[in-house]
């Protein structure tokens, strides 16, 4: 079968865009094991193969900014795939539905859905941080 260059480029772009749009779905493939630290028992994430495959790559994630510790930090936000009333900290979502985002430039708080792009870092060691962290991120809408 003969494909045109334009068709092949369109297929690759479509695949790349669908991979970027499904980052939350990929991030949901996590399980937990029970570990110990100096304060007692804690749950440690065990990342699935899809998650490990995208670690260190640039991904896009859309969601809602969740103010933490009673305030908004314009260069360091918590992004939830779910609205505030359903997010991990406030409602029914699990820890796989939120990520820390370290932004290159400060942003203004909004309750509307936003989209960010950054490099995905996985955290399975530091219980003081979330298990998903985007670094060198920027707001793209």
C-alpha positions as CSV (number, residue, x, y, z in Angstrom):
1,X,0.0,0.0,0.0
2,X,1.3,3.4,-0.9
3,X,0.9,6.3,1.6
4,X,1.6,10.0,0.8
5,X,4.0,11.9,3.0
6,X,1.1,14.2,4.1
7,X,-1.0,11.2,5.2
8,X,1.9,9.8,7.3
9,X,2.6,13.2,8.9
10,X,-1.1,13.6,9.8
11,X,-1.1,10.1,11.3
12,X,2.0,10.8,13.4
13,X,0.6,14.2,14.6
14,X,-2.7,12.6,15.5
15,X,-1.0,9.9,17.5
16,X,1.2,12.5,19.3
17,X,-1.8,14.7,20.1
18,X,-3.9,11.8,21.4
19,X,-1.0,10.7,23.6
20,X,-0.7,14.3,25.0
21,X,-4.4,14.5,25.5
22,X,-4.6,11.2,27.4
23,X,-1.8,12.0,30.0
24,X,-4.3,11.7,32.9
25,X,-5.5,8.3,31.6
26,X,-1.8,7.1,31.4
27,X,-1.1,8.5,34.9
28,X,-4.0,6.5,36.3
29,X,-2.1,3.2,35.8
30,X,-0.5,3.3,39.2
31,X,-0.7,0.9,42.2
32,X,0.6,1.2,45.7
33,X,2.7,-0.8,48.1
34,X,2.9,-0.3,51.8
35,X,6.3,1.1,53.0
36,X,7.7,2.5,56.2
37,X,9.4,5.7,57.2
38,X,10.4,7.2,60.6
39,X,6.8,8.2,61.2
40,X,5.2,4.9,60.4
41,X,3.4,3.3,57.5
42,X,2.9,5.0,54.2
43,X,1.7,4.1,50.7
44,X,4.4,4.2,48.0
45,X,3.4,4.5,44.3
46,X,4.3,1.7,41.9
47,X,4.2,3.2,38.4
48,X,2.9,1.2,35.5
49,X,4.9,0.7,32.2
50,X,3.0,3.5,30.4
51,X,3.9,6.0,33.1
52,X,7.6,5.0,33.2
53,X,7.7,5.3,29.4
54,X,6.7,9.0,29.5
55,X,8.9,10.0,32.5
56,X,11.3,12.7,31.4
57,X,9.3,13.6,28.4
58,X,7.3,16.8,27.7
59,X,3.6,16.2,28.3
60,X,0.5,18.4,28.3
61,X,-2.1,18.2,31.1
62,X,-5.3,20.1,31.5
63,X,-7.2,20.6,34.7
64,X,-8.0,23.0,37.5
65,X,-5.7,24.9,39.8
66,X,-6.1,23.8,43.4
67,X,-4.9,26.4,46.0
68,X,-2.9,24.7,48.7
69,X,-2.1,25.7,52.2
70,X,-4.8,28.3,52.0
71,X,-3.0,30.3,49.3
72,X,-2.1,30.5,45.6
73,X,1.5,30.4,44.5
74,X,1.8,31.7,41.0
75,X,5.0,29.7,40.0
76,X,4.1,26.5,41.9
77,X,0.6,25.1,41.5
78,X,-1.3,21.9,42.1
79,X,-3.2,20.9,39.0
80,X,-6.2,18.5,39.3
81,X,-7.8,16.6,36.5
82,X,-11.1,17.1,38.4
83,X,-12.9,20.3,39.5
84,X,-12.2,21.5,43.1
85,X,-15.3,19.8,44.7
86,X,-14.1,16.4,43.3
87,X,-10.3,16.7,43.6
88,X,-8.1,14.5,45.7
89,X,-7.8,17.0,48.5
90,X,-11.5,17.9,48.6
91,X,-13.6,15.1,47.3
92,X,-13.5,11.7,45.6
93,X,-10.4,11.8,43.3
94,X,-7.3,9.7,44.1
95,X,-3.6,10.9,44.3
96,X,-3.2,10.0,40.6
97,X,-5.6,12.9,39.7
98,X,-3.2,15.7,40.9
99,X,0.2,16.9,40.0
100,X,2.6,19.6,41.1
101,X,3.5,22.1,38.4
102,X,6.6,24.2,38.6
103,X,6.1,27.0,36.1
104,X,8.7,29.0,34.3
105,X,6.6,32.2,34.6
106,X,4.0,33.2,37.2
107,X,0.4,32.8,36.3
108,X,-2.8,34.4,37.5
109,X,-5.2,32.2,39.5
110,X,-8.4,31.1,37.7
111,X,-11.2,28.7,38.6
112,X,-11.5,27.9,34.8
113,X,-9.8,24.8,33.2
114,X,-6.2,25.5,32.2
115,X,-3.6,23.5,30.2
116,X,0.1,23.3,30.9
117,X,3.1,21.7,29.2
118,X,6.2,20.6,31.0
119,X,8.6,17.7,31.7
120,X,7.1,14.9,33.7
121,X,9.0,13.7,36.8
122,X,7.9,10.7,38.9
123,X,8.2,10.8,42.6
124,X,8.1,7.6,44.6
125,X,10.4,8.6,47.4
126,X,9.5,11.9,48.9
127,X,6.1,11.8,50.8
128,X,6.2,15.6,51.2
129,X,5.6,16.0,47.4
130,X,3.0,14.6,45.0
131,X,3.9,11.6,42.9
132,X,3.7,13.5,39.6
133,X,5.6,16.7,39.1
134,X,5.8,18.9,35.9
135,X,9.0,21.0,35.7
136,X,9.9,23.8,33.4
137,X,6.2,24.1,32.7
138,X,4.3,26.8,30.9
139,X,0.6,27.7,30.6
140,X,-0.5,27.1,27.1
141,X,-4.1,28.4,27.2
